[in-house]
């Protein structure tokens, strides 16, 4: 019974199961909203069993070339992908590449 996993309350309007691709898309645009942190490559790989490069490589390359996304390295958490300052201004356009 799905209610034992996610109990329905008065605040629950609808329970929707997302496909793996939908979950990856949602992870991208929700994570990229975290301006400083963005999406951590290892966390994405661990969660979905596929790398960011494999799943979204062409879009990422294009958005980096347009100076909308950037890779960065965090010594503690590894490689991450985040919006540039220009990308933050055009975030909705960036998010469209991951839908």
Secondary structure, DSSP 8 states (H G I E B T S, - for coil): -HHHHS---TT--------HHHHHHHHHHHHHTSTTT-EEHHHHHHHHSS-HHHHHHHHHHHHHHTTSEEEEEETTTEEEEEE-HHHHHTHHHHHGGG-
